[in-house]
């Protein structure tokens, strides 16, 4: 029996693996989606660091910062 591997983000077919007694579909994340998701998380972390730095410097006014998607 075989499990089809599908990207849970974009539904791209990522191949198959032995199902060890079961068949169907399992999910993972393809390299392209992983790269996009990693960039999005790093962008958010950068915005958070900037907010913390402003607060530490006594500047509590936060500007509207757009996060790239």
C-alpha positions, 0 to 999 in steps of 0.5 A: 500500500502507498501513501501519496504525499501532497503539499498542505499549502499548495496541493503540489504532488510530492511523490509517494512513500510506503503506507505500512498497511494503509493507503491514502494521502499524507501532507507535508510542505514543498520546498517552495512553500517552505521558503515562502512561509519562512520568509513571512515568519522572518518578516514578522520577526523583524517587525517585532524586533523594530517595535521592541527597539522603539519601545526600549528607546522610549519611542512608543509611537508605532508606525503602520508597517506592512509585512511582505507576503 
